[in-house]
Amino acid sequence: MDFEWDETKRLKNIKKHALDFIDAVVLFSNPHLTGLAKTIDAEERQLATGMIEDVCVNAVFTMRGSTIRIISMRRARDAEKQRYQKIFSS
């Protein structure tokens, strides 16, 4: 899997959410949920919910060929965490 992102956006995301786009590799390597977030200017944006260490996070991304382009990442809201845990808890 290849990843890309806008470096300025990555630095803003670290400041705002204390989450680094580099860690999206971990999110996509672990079990995760994906769904359509929205379409903007004909670009389909998807939402991935999964774990990075012990934190449940959401990443908005789009596919550029076979490359995952990270757009934003934040901690999952309570309802999003519950949905994830309901599916992946053992």
HTML snippet that shows the backbone in 3Dmol.js (N, CA, C, O; Angstrom):
<script src="https://3Dmol.org/build/3Dmol-min.js"></script>
<div id="view" style="width:600px;height:400px;position:relative"></div>
<script>
const pdb = `
ATOM      1  N   MET A   1       0.832  -1.181   0.000  1.00  0.00           N
ATOM      2  CA  MET A   1       0.000   0.000   0.000  1.00  0.00           C
ATOM      3  C   MET A   1       0.878   1.246   0.000  1.00  0.00           C
ATOM      4  O   MET A   1       1.817   1.361   0.788  1.00  0.00           O
ATOM      5  N   ASP A   2       0.563   2.159  -0.879  1.00  0.00           N
ATOM      6  CA  ASP A   2       1.269   3.438  -0.919  1.00  0.00           C
ATOM      7  C   ASP A   2       0.362   4.529  -0.361  1.00  0.00           C
ATOM      8  O   ASP A   2      -0.856   4.494  -0.538  1.00  0.00           O
ATOM      9  N   PHE A   3       0.972   5.491   0.312  1.00  0.00           N
ATOM     10  CA  PHE A   3       0.242   6.597   0.916  1.00  0.00           C
ATOM     11  C   PHE A   3       0.840   7.914   0.457  1.00  0.00           C
ATOM     12  O   PHE A   3       2.028   8.005   0.148  1.00  0.00           O
ATOM     13  N   GLU A   4      -0.017   8.941   0.418  1.00  0.00           N
ATOM     14  CA  GLU A   4       0.448  10.298   0.155  1.00  0.00           C
ATOM     15  C   GLU A   4      -0.460  11.267   0.894  1.00  0.00           C
ATOM     16  O   GLU A   4      -1.559  10.911   1.320  1.00  0.00           O
ATOM     17  N   TRP A   5       0.014  12.494   1.038  1.00  0.00           N
ATOM     18  CA  TRP A   5      -0.755  13.553   1.694  1.00  0.00           C
ATOM     19  C   TRP A   5      -0.080  14.878   1.401  1.00  0.00           C
ATOM     20  O   TRP A   5       1.055  14.935   0.927  1.00  0.00           O
ATOM     21  N   ASP A   6      -0.800  15.926   1.694  1.00  0.00           N
ATOM     22  CA  ASP A   6      -0.258  17.277   1.600  1.00  0.00           C
ATOM     23  C   ASP A   6       0.499  17.545   2.900  1.00  0.00           C
ATOM     24  O   ASP A   6      -0.076  17.443   3.984  1.00  0.00           O
ATOM     25  N   GLU A   7       1.770  17.885   2.800  1.00  0.00           N
ATOM     26  CA  GLU A   7       2.614  18.060   3.988  1.00  0.00           C
ATOM     27  C   GLU A   7       2.135  19.207   4.876  1.00  0.00           C
ATOM     28  O   GLU A   7       2.183  19.088   6.100  1.00  0.00           O
ATOM     29  N   THR A   8       1.676  20.309   4.295  1.00  0.00           N
ATOM     30  CA  THR A   8       1.160  21.427   5.087  1.00  0.00           C
ATOM     31  C   THR A   8      -0.069  20.987   5.871  1.00  0.00           C
ATOM     32  O   THR A   8      -0.211  21.319   7.048  1.00  0.00           O
ATOM     33  N   LYS A   9      -0.956  20.241   5.222  1.00  0.00           N
ATOM     34  CA  LYS A   9      -2.174  19.728   5.874  1.00  0.00           C
ATOM     35  C   LYS A   9      -1.799  18.755   6.998  1.00  0.00           C
ATOM     36  O   LYS A   9      -2.423  18.761   8.059  1.00  0.00           O
ATOM     37  N   ARG A  10      -0.785  17.925   6.765  1.00  0.00           N
ATOM     38  CA  ARG A  10      -0.313  16.978   7.786  1.00  0.00           C
ATOM     39  C   ARG A  10       0.125  17.726   9.045  1.00  0.00           C
ATOM     40  O   ARG A  10      -0.245  17.342  10.154  1.00  0.00           O
ATOM     41  N   LEU A  11       0.901  18.778   8.881  1.00  0.00           N
ATOM     42  CA  LEU A  11       1.390  19.542  10.031  1.00  0.00           C
ATOM     43  C   LEU A  11       0.246  20.235  10.768  1.00  0.00           C
ATOM     44  O   LEU A  11       0.251  20.302  11.997  1.00  0.00           O
ATOM     45  N   LYS A  12      -0.732  20.750  10.027  1.00  0.00           N
ATOM     46  CA  LYS A  12      -1.916  21.358  10.653  1.00  0.00           C
ATOM     47  C   LYS A  12      -2.706  20.310  11.432  1.00  0.00           C
ATOM     48  O   LYS A  12      -3.210  20.592  12.519  1.00  0.00           O
ATOM     49  N   ASN A  13      -2.815  19.104  10.878  1.00  0.00           N
ATOM     50  CA  ASN A  13      -3.555  18.030  11.530  1.00  0.00           C
ATOM     51  C   ASN A  13      -2.873  17.614  12.837  1.00  0.00           C
ATOM     52  O   ASN A  13      -3.548  17.329  13.827  1.00  0.00           O
ATOM     53  N   ILE A  14      -1.549  17.580  12.841  1.00  0.00           N
ATOM     54  CA  ILE A  14      -0.812  17.251  14.067  1.00  0.00           C
ATOM     55  C   ILE A  14      -1.109  18.296  15.138  1.00  0.00           C
ATOM     56  O   ILE A  14      -1.350  17.946  16.293  1.00  0.00           O
ATOM     57  N   LYS A  15      -1.095  19.563  14.767  1.00  0.00           N
ATOM     58  CA  LYS A  15      -1.386  20.645  15.723  1.00  0.00           C
ATOM     59  C   LYS A  15      -2.816  20.564  16.247  1.00  0.00           C
ATOM     60  O   LYS A  15      -3.052  20.689  17.448  1.00  0.00           O
ATOM     61  N   LYS A  16      -3.764  20.354  15.341  1.00  0.00           N
ATOM     62  CA  LYS A  16      -5.186  20.392  15.701  1.00  0.00           C
ATOM     63  C   LYS A  16      -5.646  19.131  16.427  1.00  0.00           C
ATOM     64  O   LYS A  16      -6.378  19.217  17.413  1.00  0.00           O
ATOM     65  N   HIS A  17      -5.219  17.953  15.944  1.00  0.00           N
ATOM     66  CA  HIS A  17      -5.747  16.689  16.465  1.00  0.00           C
ATOM     67  C   HIS A  17      -4.700  15.812  17.148  1.00  0.00           C
ATOM     68  O   HIS A  17      -5.038  14.759  17.690  1.00  0.00           O
ATOM     69  N   ALA A  18      -3.439  16.231  17.129  1.00  0.00           N
ATOM     70  CA  ALA A  18      -2.337  15.438  17.692  1.00  0.00           C
ATOM     71  C   ALA A  18      -2.259  14.049  17.051  1.00  0.00           C
ATOM     72  O   ALA A  18      -1.893  13.074  17.709  1.00  0.00           O
ATOM     73  N   LEU A  19      -2.605  13.969  15.770  1.00  0.00           N
ATOM     74  CA  LEU A  19      -2.512  12.724  15.004  1.00  0.00           C
ATOM     75  C   LEU A  19      -1.733  13.004  13.726  1.00  0.00           C
ATOM     76  O   LEU A  19      -1.976  13.992  13.032  1.00  0.00           O
ATOM     77  N   ASP A  20      -0.789  12.109  13.431  1.00  0.00           N
ATOM     78  CA  ASP A  20       0.086  12.274  12.278  1.00  0.00           C
ATOM     79  C   ASP A  20      -0.371  11.369  11.138  1.00  0.00           C
ATOM     80  O   ASP A  20      -0.617  10.181  11.346  1.00  0.00           O
ATOM     81  N   PHE A  21      -0.485  11.923   9.948  1.00  0.00           N
ATOM     82  CA  PHE A  21      -0.892  11.140   8.779  1.00  0.00           C
ATOM     83  C   PHE A  21       0.028   9.940   8.555  1.00  0.00           C
ATOM     84  O   PHE A  21      -0.402   8.928   8.002  1.00  0.00           O
ATOM     85  N   ILE A  22       1.275  10.041   8.975  1.00  0.00           N
ATOM     86  CA  ILE A  22       2.214   8.922   8.830  1.00  0.00           C
ATOM     87  C   ILE A  22       1.663   7.676   9.516  1.00  0.00           C
ATOM     88  O   ILE A  22       1.894   6.561   9.048  1.00  0.00           O
ATOM     89  N   ASP A  23       0.939   7.853  10.618  1.00  0.00           N
ATOM     90  CA  ASP A  23       0.381   6.729  11.363  1.00  0.00           C
ATOM     91  C   ASP A  23      -0.812   6.075  10.670  1.00  0.00           C
ATOM     92  O   ASP A  23      -1.300   5.042  11.128  1.00  0.00           O
ATOM     93  N   ALA A  24      -1.280   6.658   9.585  1.00  0.00           N
ATOM     94  CA  ALA A  24      -2.367   6.035   8.819  1.00  0.00           C
ATOM     95  C   ALA A  24      -1.951   4.659   8.308  1.00  0.00           C
ATOM     96  O   ALA A  24      -2.804   3.802   8.081  1.00  0.00           O
ATOM     97  N   VAL A  25      -0.667   4.443   8.129  1.00  0.00           N
ATOM     98  CA  VAL A  25      -0.168   3.130   7.713  1.00  0.00           C
ATOM     99  C   VAL A  25      -0.620   2.071   8.718  1.00  0.00           C
ATOM    100  O   VAL A  25      -1.032   0.978   8.330  1.00  0.00           O
ATOM    101  N   VAL A  26      -0.541   2.399  10.012  1.00  0.00           N
ATOM    102  CA  VAL A  26      -0.975   1.476  11.069  1.00  0.00           C
ATOM    103  C   VAL A  26      -2.477   1.249  10.976  1.00  0.00           C
ATOM    104  O   VAL A  26      -2.943   0.111  11.052  1.00  0.00           O
ATOM    105  N   LEU A  27      -3.232   2.323  10.814  1.00  0.00           N
ATOM    106  CA  LEU A  27      -4.693   2.221  10.701  1.00  0.00           C
ATOM    107  C   LEU A  27      -5.093   1.258   9.591  1.00  0.00           C
ATOM    108  O   LEU A  27      -5.937   0.387   9.802  1.00  0.00           O
ATOM    109  N   PHE A  28      -4.500   1.404   8.421  1.00  0.00           N
ATOM    110  CA  PHE A  28      -4.872   0.577   7.283  1.00  0.00           C
ATOM    111  C   PHE A  28      -4.274  -0.828   7.353  1.00  0.00           C
ATOM    112  O   PHE A  28      -4.697  -1.708   6.604  1.00  0.00           O
ATOM    113  N   SER A  29      -3.299  -1.057   8.237  1.00  0.00           N
ATOM    114  CA  SER A  29      -2.718  -2.388   8.410  1.00  0.00           C
ATOM    115  C   SER A  29      -3.541  -3.232   9.375  1.00  0.00           C
ATOM    116  O   SER A  29      -3.442  -4.459   9.369  1.00  0.00           O
ATOM    117  N   ASN A  30      -4.347  -2.583  10.200  1.00  0.00           N
ATOM    118  CA  ASN A  30      -5.194  -3.260  11.180  1.00  0.00           C
ATOM    119  C   ASN A  30      -6.616  -3.360  10.645  1.00  0.00           C
ATOM    120  O   ASN A  30      -6.956  -2.693   9.668  1.00  0.00           O
ATOM    121  N   PRO A  31      -7.466  -4.201  11.286  1.00  0.00           N
ATOM    122  CA  PRO A  31      -8.873  -4.239  10.863  1.00  0.00           C
ATOM    123  C   PRO A  31      -9.485  -2.839  10.946  1.00  0.00           C
ATOM    124  O   PRO A  31      -9.298  -2.125  11.931  1.00  0.00           O
ATOM    125  N   HIS A  32     -10.211  -2.464   9.908  1.00  0.00           N
ATOM    126  CA  HIS A  32     -10.826  -1.134   9.886  1.00  0.00           C
ATOM    127  C   HIS A  32     -12.104  -1.168   9.052  1.00  0.00           C
ATOM    128  O   HIS A  32     -12.290  -2.031   8.193  1.00  0.00           O
ATOM    129  N   LEU A  33     -12.967  -0.215   9.328  1.00  0.00           N
ATOM    130  CA  LEU A  33     -14.211  -0.045   8.578  1.00  0.00           C
ATOM    131  C   LEU A  33     -14.009   1.056   7.562  1.00  0.00           C
ATOM    132  O   LEU A  33     -13.311   2.033   7.834  1.00  0.00           O
ATOM    133  N   THR A  34     -14.607   0.912   6.398  1.00  0.00           N
ATOM    134  CA  THR A  34     -14.580   2.007   5.433  1.00  0.00           C
ATOM    135  C   THR A  34     -15.989   2.275   4.937  1.00  0.00           C
ATOM    136  O   THR A  34     -16.829   1.376   4.889  1.00  0.00           O
ATOM    137  N   GLY A  35     -16.230   3.496   4.578  1.00  0.00           N
ATOM    138  CA  GLY A  35     -17.514   3.898   4.020  1.00  0.00           C
ATOM    139  C   GLY A  35     -17.344   5.196   3.271  1.00  0.00           C
ATOM    140  O   GLY A  35     -16.338   5.889   3.421  1.00  0.00           O
ATOM    141  N   LEU A  36     -18.328   5.519   2.468  1.00  0.00           N
ATOM    142  CA  LEU A  36     -18.287   6.754   1.695  1.00  0.00           C
ATOM    143  C   LEU A  36     -18.545   7.938   2.612  1.00  0.00           C
ATOM    144  O   LEU A  36     -19.548   7.968   3.324  1.00  0.00           O
ATOM    145  N   ALA A  37     -17.653   8.903   2.599  1.00  0.00           N
ATOM    146  CA  ALA A  37     -17.845  10.121   3.389  1.00  0.00           C
ATOM    147  C   ALA A  37     -18.645  11.127   2.573  1.00  0.00           C
ATOM    148  O   ALA A  37     -19.707  11.576   3.004  1.00  0.00           O
ATOM    149  N   LYS A  38     -18.133  11.486   1.386  1.00  0.00           N
ATOM    150  CA  LYS A  38     -18.843  12.389   0.480  1.00  0.00           C
ATOM    151  C   LYS A  38     -18.054  12.516  -0.813  1.00  0.00           C
ATOM    152  O   LYS A  38     -16.908  12.076  -0.914  1.00  0.00           O
ATOM    153  N   THR A  39     -18.692  13.125  -1.790  1.00  0.00           N
ATOM    154  CA  THR A  39     -18.034  13.386  -3.066  1.00  0.00           C
ATOM    155  C   THR A  39     -17.876  14.890  -3.219  1.00  0.00           C
ATOM    156  O   THR A  39     -18.846  15.640  -3.112  1.00  0.00           O
ATOM    157  N   ILE A  40     -16.646  15.324  -3.471  1.00  0.00           N
ATOM    158  CA  ILE A  40     -16.347  16.747  -3.650  1.00  0.00           C
ATOM    159  C   ILE A  40     -15.647  16.910  -4.984  1.00  0.00           C
ATOM    160  O   ILE A  40     -14.600  16.309  -5.230  1.00  0.00           O
ATOM    161  N   ASP A  41     -16.243  17.740  -5.856  1.00  0.00           N
ATOM    162  CA  ASP A  41     -15.673  17.972  -7.190  1.00  0.00           C
ATOM    163  C   ASP A  41     -15.336  16.662  -7.894  1.00  0.00           C
ATOM    164  O   ASP A  41     -14.244  16.507  -8.441  1.00  0.00           O
ATOM    165  N   ALA A  42     -16.266  15.733  -7.879  1.00  0.00           N
ATOM    166  CA  ALA A  42     -16.151  14.421  -8.527  1.00  0.00           C
ATOM    167  C   ALA A  42     -15.105  13.516  -7.879  1.00  0.00           C
ATOM    168  O   ALA A  42     -14.814  12.445  -8.412  1.00  0.00           O
ATOM    169  N   GLU A  43     -14.535  13.918  -6.745  1.00  0.00           N
ATOM    170  CA  GLU A  43     -13.578  13.074  -6.030  1.00  0.00           C
ATOM    171  C   GLU A  43     -14.310  12.387  -4.884  1.00  0.00           C
ATOM    172  O   GLU A  43     -14.842  13.051  -3.994  1.00  0.00           O
ATOM    173  N   GLU A  44     -14.336  11.062  -4.909  1.00  0.00           N
ATOM    174  CA  GLU A  44     -15.010  10.293  -3.874  1.00  0.00           C
ATOM    175  C   GLU A  44     -14.114  10.200  -2.644  1.00  0.00           C
ATOM    176  O   GLU A  44     -13.012   9.656  -2.704  1.00  0.00           O
ATOM    177  N   ARG A  45     -14.596  10.733  -1.543  1.00  0.00           N
ATOM    178  CA  ARG A  45     -13.857  10.667  -0.284  1.00  0.00           C
ATOM    179  C   ARG A  45     -14.464   9.588   0.593  1.00  0.00           C
ATOM    180  O   ARG A  45     -15.683   9.473   0.714  1.00  0.00           O
ATOM    181  N   GLN A  46     -13.599   8.808   1.194  1.00  0.00           N
ATOM    182  CA  GLN A  46     -14.035   7.708   2.033  1.00  0.00           C
ATOM    183  C   GLN A  46     -13.576   7.936   3.465  1.00  0.00           C
ATOM    184  O   GLN A  46     -12.658   8.713   3.728  1.00  0.00           O
ATOM    185  N   LEU A  47     -14.237   7.240   4.382  1.00  0.00           N
ATOM    186  CA  LEU A  47     -13.921   7.341   5.801  1.00  0.00           C
ATOM    187  C   LEU A  47     -13.480   5.969   6.290  1.00  0.00           C
ATOM    188  O   LEU A  47     -14.184   4.979   6.091  1.00  0.00           O
ATOM    189  N   ALA A  48     -12.324   5.909   6.925  1.00  0.00           N
ATOM    190  CA  ALA A  48     -11.845   4.670   7.538  1.00  0.00           C
ATOM    191  C   ALA A  48     -11.838   4.861   9.048  1.00  0.00           C
ATOM    192  O   ALA A  48     -11.339   5.870   9.547  1.00  0.00           O
ATOM    193  N   THR A  49     -12.393   3.893   9.777  1.00  0.00           N
ATOM    194  CA  THR A  49     -12.381   3.913  11.233  1.00  0.00           C
ATOM    195  C   THR A  49     -11.582   2.710  11.698  1.00  0.00           C
ATOM    196  O   THR A  49     -11.841   1.584  11.273  1.00  0.00           O
ATOM    197  N   GLY A  50     -10.616   2.944  12.565  1.00  0.00           N
ATOM    198  CA  GLY A  50      -9.788   1.848  13.055  1.00  0.00           C
ATOM    199  C   GLY A  50      -8.928   2.302  14.218  1.00  0.00           C
ATOM    200  O   GLY A  50      -9.091   3.402  14.747  1.00  0.00           O
ATOM    201  N   MET A  51      -8.008   1.429  14.605  1.00  0.00           N
ATOM    202  CA  MET A  51      -7.185   1.685  15.781  1.00  0.00           C
ATOM    203  C   MET A  51      -5.751   2.045  15.399  1.00  0.00           C
ATOM    204  O   MET A  51      -5.158   1.449  14.501  1.00  0.00           O
ATOM    205  N   ILE A  52      -5.220   3.026  16.100  1.00  0.00           N
ATOM    206  CA  ILE A  52      -3.795   3.338  16.085  1.00  0.00           C
ATOM    207  C   ILE A  52      -3.378   3.260  17.545  1.00  0.00           C
ATOM    208  O   ILE A  52      -3.740   4.112  18.356  1.00  0.00           O
ATOM    209  N   GLU A  53      -2.610   2.220  17.867  1.00  0.00           N
ATOM    210  CA  GLU A  53      -2.297   1.872  19.247  1.00  0.00           C
ATOM    211  C   GLU A  53      -3.622   1.663  19.971  1.00  0.00           C
ATOM    212  O   GLU A  53      -4.401   0.802  19.562  1.00  0.00           O
ATOM    213  N   ASP A  54      -3.904   2.412  21.022  1.00  0.00           N
ATOM    214  CA  ASP A  54      -5.162   2.212  21.751  1.00  0.00           C
ATOM    215  C   ASP A  54      -6.174   3.319  21.482  1.00  0.00           C
ATOM    216  O   ASP A  54      -7.115   3.498  22.255  1.00  0.00           O
ATOM    217  N   VAL A  55      -5.992   4.055  20.404  1.00  0.00           N
ATOM    218  CA  VAL A  55      -6.877   5.172  20.060  1.00  0.00           C
ATOM    219  C   VAL A  55      -7.679   4.821  18.812  1.00  0.00           C
ATOM    220  O   VAL A  55      -7.116   4.436  17.787  1.00  0.00           O
ATOM    221  N   CYS A  56      -8.997   4.958  18.908  1.00  0.00           N
ATOM    222  CA  CYS A  56      -9.870   4.744  17.753  1.00  0.00           C
ATOM    223  C   CYS A  56      -9.908   6.052  16.958  1.00  0.00           C
ATOM    224  O   CYS A  56     -10.233   7.109  17.500  1.00  0.00           O
ATOM    225  N   VAL A  57      -9.576   5.966  15.680  1.00  0.00           N
ATOM    226  CA  VAL A  57      -9.482   7.172  14.848  1.00  0.00           C
ATOM    227  C   VAL A  57     -10.279   7.028  13.559  1.00  0.00           C
ATOM    228  O   VAL A  57     -10.601   5.924  13.121  1.00  0.00           O
ATOM    229  N   ASN A  58     -10.584   8.167  12.971  1.00  0.00           N
ATOM    230  CA  ASN A  58     -11.202   8.245  11.645  1.00  0.00           C
ATOM    231  C   ASN A  58     -10.232   8.943  10.721  1.00  0.00           C
ATOM    232  O   ASN A  58      -9.626   9.952  11.082  1.00  0.00           O
ATOM    233  N   ALA A  59     -10.089   8.401   9.531  1.00  0.00           N
ATOM    234  CA  ALA A  59      -9.271   9.046   8.505  1.00  0.00           C
ATOM    235  C   ALA A  59     -10.131   9.235   7.267  1.00  0.00           C
ATOM    236  O   ALA A  59     -10.748   8.286   6.785  1.00  0.00           O
ATOM    237  N   VAL A  60     -10.174  10.450   6.755  1.00  0.00           N
ATOM    238  CA  VAL A  60     -10.825  10.719   5.477  1.00  0.00           C
ATOM    239  C   VAL A  60      -9.738  10.582   4.420  1.00  0.00           C
ATOM    240  O   VAL A  60      -8.652  11.147   4.549  1.00  0.00           O
ATOM    241  N   PHE A  61     -10.047   9.817   3.367  1.00  0.00           N
ATOM    242  CA  PHE A  61      -9.052   9.573   2.331  1.00  0.00           C
ATOM    243  C   PHE A  61      -9.722   9.423   0.977  1.00  0.00           C
ATOM    244  O   PHE A  61     -10.940   9.273   0.884  1.00  0.00           O
ATOM    245  N   THR A  62      -8.923   9.464  -0.055  1.00  0.00           N
ATOM    246  CA  THR A  62      -9.387   9.200  -1.409  1.00  0.00           C
ATOM    247  C   THR A  62      -8.354   8.309  -2.078  1.00  0.00           C
ATOM    248  O   THR A  62      -7.185   8.303  -1.693  1.00  0.00           O
ATOM    249  N   MET A  63      -8.783   7.570  -3.063  1.00  0.00           N
ATOM    250  CA  MET A  63      -7.867   6.715  -3.814  1.00  0.00           C
ATOM    251  C   MET A  63      -7.398   7.471  -5.045  1.00  0.00           C
ATOM    252  O   MET A  63      -8.208   8.036  -5.780  1.00  0.00           O
ATOM    253  N   ARG A  64      -6.111   7.482  -5.266  1.00  0.00           N
ATOM    254  CA  ARG A  64      -5.508   8.046  -6.474  1.00  0.00           C
ATOM    255  C   ARG A  64      -4.780   6.890  -7.139  1.00  0.00           C
ATOM    256  O   ARG A  64      -3.603   6.644  -6.874  1.00  0.00           O
ATOM    257  N   GLY A  65      -5.490   6.189  -8.000  1.00  0.00           N
ATOM    258  CA  GLY A  65      -4.943   4.953  -8.554  1.00  0.00           C
ATOM    259  C   GLY A  65      -4.875   3.938  -7.428  1.00  0.00           C
ATOM    260  O   GLY A  65      -5.892   3.638  -6.803  1.00  0.00           O
ATOM    261  N   SER A  66      -3.691   3.406  -7.159  1.00  0.00           N
ATOM    262  CA  SER A  66      -3.530   2.448  -6.061  1.00  0.00           C
ATOM    263  C   SER A  66      -2.968   3.113  -4.800  1.00  0.00           C
ATOM    264  O   SER A  66      -2.611   2.425  -3.843  1.00  0.00           O
ATOM    265  N   THR A  67      -2.890   4.432  -4.797  1.00  0.00           N
ATOM    266  CA  THR A  67      -2.335   5.178  -3.662  1.00  0.00           C
ATOM    267  C   THR A  67      -3.458   5.744  -2.803  1.00  0.00           C
ATOM    268  O   THR A  67      -4.426   6.306  -3.314  1.00  0.00           O
ATOM    269  N   ILE A  68      -3.312   5.585  -1.486  1.00  0.00           N
ATOM    270  CA  ILE A  68      -4.261   6.153  -0.527  1.00  0.00           C
ATOM    271  C   ILE A  68      -3.787   7.562  -0.187  1.00  0.00           C
ATOM    272  O   ILE A  68      -2.695   7.744   0.351  1.00  0.00           O
ATOM    273  N   ARG A  69      -4.614   8.558  -0.503  1.00  0.00           N
ATOM    274  CA  ARG A  69      -4.277   9.954  -0.180  1.00  0.00           C
ATOM    275  C   ARG A  69      -5.057  10.355   1.063  1.00  0.00           C
ATOM    276  O   ARG A  69      -6.284  10.447   1.032  1.00  0.00           O
ATOM    277  N   ILE A  70      -4.341  10.592   2.156  1.00  0.00           N
ATOM    278  CA  ILE A  70      -4.960  10.987   3.419  1.00  0.00           C
ATOM    279  C   ILE A  70      -5.317  12.470   3.354  1.00  0.00           C
ATOM    280  O   ILE A  70      -4.490  13.309   2.996  1.00  0.00           O
ATOM    281  N   ILE A  71      -6.563  12.772   3.708  1.00  0.00           N
ATOM    282  CA  ILE A  71      -7.048  14.152   3.678  1.00  0.00           C
ATOM    283  C   ILE A  71      -7.126  14.730   5.091  1.00  0.00           C
ATOM    284  O   ILE A  71      -6.749  15.879   5.319  1.00  0.00           O
ATOM    285  N   SER A  72      -7.616  13.925   6.037  1.00  0.00           N
ATOM    286  CA  SER A  72      -7.667  14.364   7.435  1.00  0.00           C
ATOM    287  C   SER A  72      -7.756  13.143   8.336  1.00  0.00           C
ATOM    288  O   SER A  72      -8.097  12.047   7.892  1.00  0.00           O
ATOM    289  N   MET A  73      -7.445  13.354   9.609  1.00  0.00           N
ATOM    290  CA  MET A  73      -7.513  12.269  10.583  1.00  0.00           C
ATOM    291  C   MET A  73      -7.810  12.875  11.947  1.00  0.00           C
ATOM    292  O   MET A  73      -7.230  13.891  12.330  1.00  0.00           O
ATOM    293  N   ARG A  74      -8.734  12.228  12.683  1.00  0.00           N
ATOM    294  CA  ARG A  74      -9.115  12.721  14.012  1.00  0.00           C
ATOM    295  C   ARG A  74      -9.527  11.539  14.879  1.00  0.00           C
ATOM    296  O   ARG A  74      -9.721  10.429  14.382  1.00  0.00           O
ATOM    297  N   ARG A  75      -9.658  11.784  16.167  1.00  0.00           N
ATOM    298  CA  ARG A  75     -10.165  10.744  17.067  1.00  0.00           C
ATOM    299  C   ARG A  75     -11.628  10.467  16.725  1.00  0.00           C
ATOM    300  O   ARG A  75     -12.383  11.381  16.394  1.00  0.00           O
ATOM    301  N   ALA A  76     -12.012   9.208  16.808  1.00  0.00           N
ATOM    302  CA  ALA A  76     -13.393   8.829  16.510  1.00  0.00           C
ATOM    303  C   ALA A  76     -14.327   9.338  17.607  1.00  0.00           C
ATOM    304  O   ALA A  76     -13.957   9.400  18.780  1.00  0.00           O
ATOM    305  N   ARG A  77     -15.528   9.696  17.206  1.00  0.00           N
ATOM    306  CA  ARG A  77     -16.560  10.105  18.163  1.00  0.00           C
ATOM    307  C   ARG A  77     -17.108   8.852  18.845  1.00  0.00           C
ATOM    308  O   ARG A  77     -16.872   7.735  18.384  1.00  0.00           O
ATOM    309  N   ASP A  78     -17.840   9.043  19.945  1.00  0.00           N
ATOM    310  CA  ASP A  78     -18.339   7.906  20.723  1.00  0.00           C
ATOM    311  C   ASP A  78     -19.142   6.924  19.873  1.00  0.00           C
ATOM    312  O   ASP A  78     -18.917   5.716  19.953  1.00  0.00           O
ATOM    313  N   ALA A  79     -20.069   7.421  19.066  1.00  0.00           N
ATOM    314  CA  ALA A  79     -20.901   6.532  18.239  1.00  0.00           C
ATOM    315  C   ALA A  79     -20.042   5.770  17.230  1.00  0.00           C
ATOM    316  O   ALA A  79     -20.317   4.607  16.935  1.00  0.00           O
ATOM    317  N   GLU A  80     -19.020   6.410  16.708  1.00  0.00           N
ATOM    318  CA  GLU A  80     -18.123   5.758  15.744  1.00  0.00           C
ATOM    319  C   GLU A  80     -17.304   4.669  16.431  1.00  0.00           C
ATOM    320  O   GLU A  80     -17.095   3.594  15.868  1.00  0.00           O
ATOM    321  N   LYS A  81     -16.841   4.949  17.650  1.00  0.00           N
ATOM    322  CA  LYS A  81     -16.095   3.946  18.428  1.00  0.00           C
ATOM    323  C   LYS A  81     -16.977   2.741  18.721  1.00  0.00           C
ATOM    324  O   LYS A  81     -16.549   1.597  18.573  1.00  0.00           O
ATOM    325  N   GLN A  82     -18.215   3.005  19.140  1.00  0.00           N
ATOM    326  CA  GLN A  82     -19.133   1.916  19.470  1.00  0.00           C
ATOM    327  C   GLN A  82     -19.405   1.038  18.259  1.00  0.00           C
ATOM    328  O   GLN A  82     -19.452  -0.186  18.378  1.00  0.00           O
ATOM    329  N   ARG A  83     -19.583   1.645  17.108  1.00  0.00           N
ATOM    330  CA  ARG A  83     -19.809   0.884  15.876  1.00  0.00           C
ATOM    331  C   ARG A  83     -18.602  -0.001  15.570  1.00  0.00           C
ATOM    332  O   ARG A  83     -18.753  -1.175  15.234  1.00  0.00           O
ATOM    333  N   TYR A  84     -17.414   0.567  15.689  1.00  0.00           N
ATOM    334  CA  TYR A  84     -16.184  -0.183  15.440  1.00  0.00           C
ATOM    335  C   TYR A  84     -16.065  -1.349  16.428  1.00  0.00           C
ATOM    336  O   TYR A  84     -15.801  -2.482  16.027  1.00  0.00           O
ATOM    337  N   GLN A  85     -16.262  -1.061  17.728  1.00  0.00           N
ATOM    338  CA  GLN A  85     -16.121  -2.083  18.763  1.00  0.00           C
ATOM    339  C   GLN A  85     -17.160  -3.187  18.613  1.00  0.00           C
ATOM    340  O   GLN A  85     -16.867  -4.354  18.873  1.00  0.00           O
ATOM    341  N   LYS A  86     -18.359  -2.831  18.201  1.00  0.00           N
ATOM    342  CA  LYS A  86     -19.418  -3.826  18.006  1.00  0.00           C
ATOM    343  C   LYS A  86     -19.011  -4.843  16.939  1.00  0.00           C
ATOM    344  O   LYS A  86     -19.307  -6.032  17.065  1.00  0.00           O
ATOM    345  N   ILE A  87     -18.344  -4.383  15.910  1.00  0.00           N
ATOM    346  CA  ILE A  87     -17.948  -5.267  14.812  1.00  0.00           C
ATOM    347  C   ILE A  87     -16.667  -6.030  15.126  1.00  0.00           C
ATOM    348  O   ILE A  87     -16.564  -7.208  14.785  1.00  0.00           O
ATOM    349  N   PHE A  88     -15.686  -5.392  15.765  1.00  0.00           N
ATOM    350  CA  PHE A  88     -14.368  -6.008  15.917  1.00  0.00           C
ATOM    351  C   PHE A  88     -14.037  -6.517  17.316  1.00  0.00           C
ATOM    352  O   PHE A  88     -12.977  -7.116  17.497  1.00  0.00           O
ATOM    353  N   SER A  89     -14.897  -6.304  18.313  1.00  0.00           N
ATOM    354  CA  SER A  89     -14.607  -6.821  19.656  1.00  0.00           C
ATOM    355  C   SER A  89     -14.760  -8.327  19.674  1.00  0.00           C
ATOM    356  O   SER A  89     -15.645  -8.895  19.036  1.00  0.00           O
ATOM    357  N   SER A  90     -13.860  -8.964  20.434  1.00  0.00           N
ATOM    358  CA  SER A  90     -13.961 -10.426  20.522  1.00  0.00           C
ATOM    359  C   SER A  90     -14.552 -10.861  21.826  1.00  0.00           C
ATOM    360  O   SER A  90     -14.708 -12.058  22.065  1.00  0.00           O
TER     361      SER A  90
END
`;
const viewer = $3Dmol.createViewer("view");
viewer.addModel(pdb, "pdb");
viewer.setStyle({}, {cartoon: {color: "spectrum"}});
viewer.zoomTo();
viewer.render();
</script>
